Amino acid sequence: MKKLEQKMKKRNKIKLYVIGLTAVVILSLPVFAFSSHKTDIYVNIKANGEENGSVEHPYKTINQALNEADKRTEIHVAKGEYNENITLKKGVKLFGEDRDRTIIKAKKSKWATVRMEDDSEIDGFTIKRGKQGIRVGSHAKSSIIDCVIKYNKKDGVLIEGGNTKKSNGIYISKTRIRNNGKSGIYSMGPRRVVLMDSDVLNNRGDGVDLAAGTSAWIAENSIKDNKGSGFKLTIGTSNIWMKKNSIRKNKREGIEISFFGGNGRINIAKSKIIGNHRYAVAKIQRTSGRFNSNLWNKYLTFGSKNEFSRNIFGSISRIIFVK
């Protein structure tokens, strides 16, 4: 546990990203940076004898710690495999010692391995074998940092619907989401989403599927080898900014963009969209009747230094009408 304590002291000196961009997302710094009433609880699967959650006498399971946690609790988990499904209650932060060797494996595969409630955070874990890897509750502000999310039956990360208020933002950073049964990330309804410096690979559905009305900042990610499209997005009422992403070798489009009508904005800049099995960017029109194609040029924009190459159907499709 000494190694874990040293790691946590170092973490507490480092502030999380604060991302500023017009109409996108600014997520608040963690509560522990400002609060003098933080509680620390320790977990070690090798614990024996007395268990009270202290450094000297840690709990053996994460759920034991969660039963004692409140909204200002940080739970520090030693490396090992924890066979349980957990719910991070409001305001709880969960830190693993080593993301590749601190593993949460679902005990019940019909549930999400991890469910996150409002203002919760998970950092430094491998999360696997649940219905979803992580399920983020409706309207819950949550942070997923430096995790591996793999081998879950359905989506790696499922985000329940809510709204685009800053207080409901989802922040995913330095995380690898791979080999899940459906999408890597799936948002069921409008949310604020930040996805940075992460890999979304080899999922059996789309890499990232965001609902209409999403507000998002998506930067410096690798989206590769997914069985569907790399990204599946909708223009109407969305506000999505994409920069410096590598989108490669997905089995359908690099980016599939649907338009049902309504104002919105998607901007793609400084990205490499290469070697996908259909178009680099496919424009799917899903409204009936006559349509003004100039709206696509208004609502879908391309910044500088994009590279579109070796996509089997070409770079940017004509408007494809789908009933």
N, C-alpha and C positions, 0 to 999 in steps of 0.2 A: 504493500500500500504506500510505501514511502515514495516510490516512483510516481504513483498516481497523484500524491499530494504535491510533489514538485511540479508536475505537469499542470495541475490546476492553478498553482500560484502564478505560473507563467501566463496561463490563459487569462487570468483575471487582470493582467496588466495591459491586455490588448483589447481595444475596442472593436466591435463588429463594424462591417461596412456601413457607411451612411450614404445612401445613393440619392442624389438630387437630379431630377430631370423634369422638365415641364410636363405636367399631366401624367406622370408615371408614378413612382413610388418612393417614399422616404419612410423607412421603417425605423422605429425607435431603438436606441441602445438597450441592452439587457438591463433588467431591473437591478441586478446585483451590483452594477456599476454605481448606483446612487443610494441604495438602501443600506442602512446600518443594522437591519434586523434580519439579515439572511441567516438561514439555518442550513447546515451541511449534514448530510447523511451518507454513510458509506456502505457499499455492498461488495461482497467477495464470495463467489460460489464455493470457495474452499473454507469458508468460516466454519468453526465448530465451537462447542461450548456456549458461553454466554453470548447473546446477540442483542445489542441495543442500538446499533447504527453508528456507533463511534468508530474512529480510526482503529482503535485497539480491539473492538468487538463488533465488526460489521455484520449487517444482515446477510443472509445467504441468498435471498431472492430480491429481485427488483420490486415485486409487488409488496413485499414486507415494508420496504422503504416508502413506497407510494402510499401505503396505508397511514403512515405517520407524517406525510408531507402536507404542507400548505402552500399558499401562493408565493412565498418567498423562500422556497426550498431548492437547494442544489443537491442533486444525488450524484455521487461519484462511484462509478462501477469499475471494479478490477477486471482484467481480461479473463475470459472463460466463456463457455456457452450456457446461456440462460434459456431454458425451455419453458417459455411462458408468453402469454398475450398480455399486453399492458396498456393502460390508459394514462396519459400524462394529464394530470389535473391542471386547472387554471393556475398559471404562474409558475409551474414547476420546470426546472431545467435539469436535463439528464446528460451527464458527461461520461463517455467511455474512455478507458485507459489507452486503447489501441484499436483503431477502427476495424482492422482486419482480424483481430483476435478477441475483440469484445463483441460477442454475437448474441443477438436475440432471435431465437428460433421459435416460431409459433407452436404452442402446445395444441391449439385447436385450429386446424387449417380452414375452418368455415368462418373465422373471424379475421380481421386485420391483425397483423402482428403487433403494430403500434397504432393507437388512436390518440390524436392530439387535440386537446381543448385549448381555449383561448390563452394567449400569451405564454405558450409553452415552447420549449426548445429541446432538440436532441442533437448531440454532437459526438461523433467518434464511435459509431457502431456499424456492424453488419447486421442487416435486418432481412429475414428470409422465411419462406415456407408458410406464409399466411394467405388468406384470401386476397388481401392487398398487403403490401409491405407497410405502408403508412396511410392511414385515413385521417384527413384533416377535417374537423367538424365544421358545420355551417357557421360562418361569421368569425371563425377562430383565427386570430393572428398567431402565426407559428413560424419557427425557424428550423430548418433542416441543414446541418452543416457537417461536412467531412464524414459522410456516411456511405456505405455500400448497401444498395437495396436490390435484392436478386432472388430469383427462383420462387416468386410468389404466383399464386394461381391466376390472378387477374392483374390489375394495374400495380405498377411499382408504387406510385403515389396517387391516391384518389383524393381530390379536393371537392368537398361538398359545396353547393352553391351558396351565395351570400350577396355581397355587394362590393363596390370598388372603393370603399372608404379606406383611408390609410390604416385605420384601427383594425382592419380585417386582412391585412396583407400577408402573403405567404412568401417566405424568403428561402430559397434553395441555393446552396453554394458548396463548391468543392466536393460534390457528391457524384457517385457513379451508380447509375440505375440501369440494370442490365438483366437480360434473360428472364423477363417476367412474361406471364401468359397473355396479357393484353397490352395496353399502352404503357410506356414508361411513366408518363405523367398524364393524368386525365382530370380536367376541371369540368364539373357537371354544370356549373352556372357561372355568372359573372363574379370575378374576384380580382384583386390586385395580386400580381405575381412578379417576383424577381427570380430569374434563373441565371446564375453566373458561374463560370469556371467549372462546369460540370460535364459529365459524359453520360449520354443516353444511348445505349447500345444493345443490339440484338434482341429487342423485345418483339413479341409475336404480333403486336398491333402497331399502331403509330408510335413514333417516338414521343412527341408532345402534342396533345389534343386539348385545345383551349376553347371554351364555349364563347358564343357571341356575347359581347358586352365586357370582355376582359380588358383590363388595363395592365400592361406588362412591359417590363424592361428585360431583354434577353440578350446576353452578351458573353462572348468568349467561351462558348460551349462546343462540344463535339457531339453531333447527332448522326449516328452511323449504323448501317446494317440492320435497321429495323424492317420488319416484314411488311408494314404499311408505309405511309409517308413519313418523312422526317418530322415535319410539322403539319398539323391540321388546324387551320385558323379560320375565323369568320370576320369579315370587315364590319358588318353592321353594328354600330354602337360600341365597337372595340377601339382601343387606342394602344397599339403595340409597336414598340421600337426594338429593332433587331440590329445588332452590330457585332462584327468580328466573330461570327459563328462559322464552324466547319460542318457542312451538311453533305454527307457522302454515302453513296452505295446503298441507299434505302430502296426497297423493292418496288415502291410506287414513286410518288413525286418527292422531290426534295422538300418543297413547301406546297401544300394544297390549300388554296384560299377560296372560300365560298362567300357569295354575296346574295343575301335575301332582300336587300334594300335597306335604307336608313343610312344616316351619316356615320362615318367611322374613319379610322386611319391605321394603315400598316406601312411602316417604313423599313426597308431592308438596306443596310449599308455595310461595306467592308467585309462581306461574307464570301465564303467559297462554297459553291453549290456544285458538286462535281460527281459524276459517275452514277447518278440515280437512274433507276430503271424506266422512268417515264420522263416527265418534264422537270427542269430545275424548279420552275414556278408554274403551277397550273391554276388558271382562273375559272372558277366554276360558278356560273350564273344560275341561281335557283329561284328566280322570280319568273312568273309567266307574263306573256305579252311583250310589247315592244320595250326596248331598254336602251338608254343612252349610254353608249360605250365610253363617252368622255368621263362618266363618273368613276370608272375604273382608274383612269389616269389621275383623277383628283384624289381618290381615297387610297390607292396603292401607289406608293412612291419608292424610288430607288435612289439611295445615296451614292456616293463615289466608291470606286475601287472594289466593286463586286466582281467575282470571277465565276462565270457559268461555263462549264466545259464538260464534254463527254457524257452528257445526259442523253439517254437513248432517243427520246422523242424531241429533244431540242431544249432551248433555254426557257423562253416564256411563251406559254400557249396563247392562242387566240381564246376568246371567250367561249367556254364550253357550256352549252345550255343543258340543264338537267331539270326535269319536271319533278 
